[in-house]
Amino acid sequence: MEKRIEILILFCTKTMYINICRGLFNNHKKIFAFLIASSIERDKGDINKSEWDLLLKGVGFNDISKVKPKPEKLNCT
């Protein structure tokens, strides 16, 4: 049963990719393929949230709780 479900998911993913890619330019096909692959990997747990945030936001934005607050400006009037 698990093997059948895996085959159905693979077939549906491939069919969706082929049908959507008909209307995309080559550069957009690569981005779309990356988004599908990364979504599958994140769903399986191979890519965790901190790794995904690092990829999207870059270094320094991983954990917002570790960011030092900006000092308030003093009103010197």
TIMI-116496 format. One record per residue: x, y, z of N, C-alpha, C, CB in turn. Coordinates in steps of 0.2 Angstrom, whole numbers, padded with zeros to 4 digits, always signed. Atoms other than C-alpha are relative to their C-alpha. Glycine has a CB too. Layout:
BEGIN
XYZXYZXYZXYZ;...
***
This chain:
BEGIN
+0004-0006+0000+0000+0000+0000+0004+0006+0000-0005+0000+0006;-0004-0006+0000+0014+0012+0004+0004+0001-0006+0005-0001+0006;-0003-0001+0006+0023+0009-0012-0005+0002-0005+0003-0007-0003;+0005-0003+0005+0007+0012-0022-0001+0008+0001-0007-0004+0001;+0001-0007-0001+0004+0029-0013+0007+0004-0002-0001+0001+0008;-0007-0003+0003+0023+0033-0017-0001+0001-0007+0006-0004+0003;+0000+0000+0007+0020+0029-0035-0005+0006-0002-0002-0007-0003;+0005-0005+0001+0004+0040-0035+0002+0007+0001-0007-0002+0004;-0002-0007-0002+0012+0055-0027+0005+0002-0005+0003+0000+0007;-0005-0002+0005+0027+0054-0039-0004+0001-0007+0004-0006-0001;+0003-0001+0006+0015+0052-0054-0004+0007+0000-0005-0005-0001;+0004-0006-0001+0004+0067-0048+0005+0006-0001-0004+0000+0006;-0005-0006+0000+0020+0078-0045+0002+0001-0007+0005-0002+0005;-0003-0001+0007+0027+0074-0062-0005+0003-0005+0002-0007-0003;+0006-0002+0004+0010+0077-0071-0001+0008+0001-0006-0004+0001;+0001-0007-0002+0008+0094-0062+0006+0004-0003-0001+0001+0008;-0006-0003+0002+0026+0099-0066-0001+0001-0008+0006-0004+0002;+0000+0000+0008+0024+0095-0085-0005+0005-0002-0001-0007-0003;+0006-0005+0003+0007+0104-0087+0001+0007+0002-0006-0003+0004;-0001-0007-0001+0012+0119-0078+0006+0003-0004+0002+0001+0008;-0006-0002+0004+0029+0120-0087-0001+0002-0007+0006-0005+0001;+0001-0001+0007+0021+0121-0103-0001+0008-0001-0007-0003-0002;+0001-0007+0001+0017+0139-0100+0006+0005+0003-0006+0002+0004;-0006-0003-0003+0034+0144-0092+0006+0001-0005+0002-0003+0007;-0006-0001+0003+0050+0151-0099+0005-0005+0003+0003+0007+0000;-0005+0005-0003+0066+0140-0096+0002+0002+0007+0005-0001-0005;-0002-0003-0006+0072+0151-0082-0005-0001+0006+0002+0007+0000;+0006+0001-0005+0055+0150-0073-0001-0008+0001-0006+0003-0003;+0000+0007-0002+0055+0131-0075+0005-0002+0005+0001-0004-0007;-0005+0002-0005+0071+0129-0065-0002+0003+0007+0007+0004-0002;+0002-0002-0007+0064+0140-0051-0006-0004+0002-0002+0008-0001;+0005+0004-0002+0048+0130-0051+0002-0007+0002-0005+0000-0006;-0003+0006-0002+0057+0114-0051+0003+0000+0007+0005-0003-0005;-0003-0001-0007+0067+0120-0036-0005+0001+0005+0005+0006+0000;+0005+0000-0005+0052+0125-0027-0004-0006+0002-0005+0006-0002;+0004+0006-0001+0043+0109-0029+0005-0005+0004-0002-0004-0007;-0005+0005-0004+0059+0099-0024+0001+0002+0007+0007+0000-0004;-0001-0002-0007+0062+0110-0009-0006-0001+0004+0002+0007+0000;+0006+0002-0003+0044+0108-0004-0001-0007+0002-0006+0002-0004;+0000+0008-0001+0045+0089-0005+0005-0001+0006+0002-0004-0006;-0005+0002-0005+0061+0089+0005-0002+0003+0007+0007+0003-0002;+0002-0003-0007+0054+0101+0019-0006-0004+0003-0003+0007-0001;+0006+0004-0002+0038+0090+0020+0003-0006+0003-0005-0001-0006;-0003+0006-0003+0049+0075+0023+0004+0001+0006+0004-0004-0006;-0004-0002-0006+0059+0084+0036+0008+0000-0002-0001-0005+0005;-0007-0001+0002+0076+0084+0026+0003+0007+0001+0001-0003-0007;-0002-0007+0000+0076+0103+0026-0004+0002+0006-0001+0004-0006;+0004-0002-0005+0072+0110+0043-0001+0008-0001+0004-0001+0007;+0002-0007+0001+0065+0128+0046+0006+0004+0001-0005+0001+0006;-0006-0005+0000+0082+0136+0051+0004+0000-0006+0004-0002+0006;-0003+0001+0007+0090+0129+0035-0004+0004-0005+0001-0007-0002;+0004-0004+0005+0076+0136+0025+0000+0007+0001-0007-0003+0000;+0000-0008-0001+0076+0153+0033+0007+0002-0002-0001+0001+0008;-0007-0002+0002+0095+0153+0031+0000+0001-0008+0005-0005+0002;+0000+0000+0007+0093+0150+0012-0004+0006-0002-0003-0006-0003;+0004-0005+0003+0079+0163+0010+0002+0007+0003-0007-0001+0003;-0002-0007-0003+0085+0177+0022+0007+0001+0000-0003+0000+0007;-0007-0001+0000+0104+0174+0023+0002+0000+0007+0002+0007-0003;-0003+0000-0007+0116+0175+0038-0003+0006+0004+0007+0000-0001;+0001-0005-0004+0111+0185+0052-0008+0001+0002+0002+0007-0003;+0007+0000-0001+0092+0183+0051-0003-0007+0002-0003+0002-0006;+0002+0007-0002+0091+0165+0057-0004+0000+0006+0006-0004+0002;+0004+0000-0006+0085+0168+0075-0001+0007+0002+0004-0004+0006;+0002-0007-0002+0076+0185+0078+0001+0001+0007-0007+0001-0003;-0001-0001-0008+0077+0182+0097+0007+0002+0002-0002-0006+0004;-0007-0002-0001+0096+0184+0096+0002+0007-0002+0004-0005-0003;-0001-0007+0003+0095+0201+0087+0000+0005+0006-0004+0002-0006;+0000-0005-0005+0100+0215+0098-0004+0006-0002+0008+0003+0001;+0004-0006+0002+0088+0229+0099+0004+0006-0001-0005+0001+0006;-0003-0007+0002+0092+0246+0092-0001+0005+0006-0003+0002-0007;+0000-0005-0006+0096+0259+0105-0005+0006-0003+0007+0003+0002;+0004-0006+0001+0083+0273+0106+0004+0006-0001-0006+0001+0005;-0003-0006+0001+0087+0290+0099-0002+0005+0006-0002+0003-0006;+0001-0005-0006+0089+0303+0113-0002+0007-0003+0006+0001+0004;+0003-0006+0002+0079+0319+0111+0004+0006+0004-0008+0001+0001;-0005-0005-0004+0092+0333+0115-0003+0007-0002+0007-0001-0002;+0003-0007+0002+0081+0349+0113+0000+0004+0007-0007-0001-0003;
***
